[in-house]
Amino acid sequence: MSDESLTTSFQRYLLRLLILGLPVVNVIAAVLWGFAGRDEETRNFGRAALTVIVVFGVLTLISGLVAFTFLSARLFEFLPQG
């Protein structure tokens, strides 16, 4: 493998990771890469990124609901009884 292909590969991965850091754009990019990628490597990267986005989204939703339930139950303890 030449140094040129390593540099190009590094730049492509760096650009992909930067794009995945942008809200909303990351989901669109992951879907496009995962299902309309030009080569197998791009499709696999997109599917992996989409999987991570969905898993962390579900975990965030679950932890938010648990925190809301816990905090809303405790909130009424501090309100004055009238």
Buried (B, 14 or more C-beta within 10 A) or exposed (E): EEEEEEEEEEEEEEEBEEBBEEEEEBBEBBBEBBEEBEEEEBBEBBBEBBEEBEEEEEEEEEEEEEEEEEEEEEEEEEEEEE
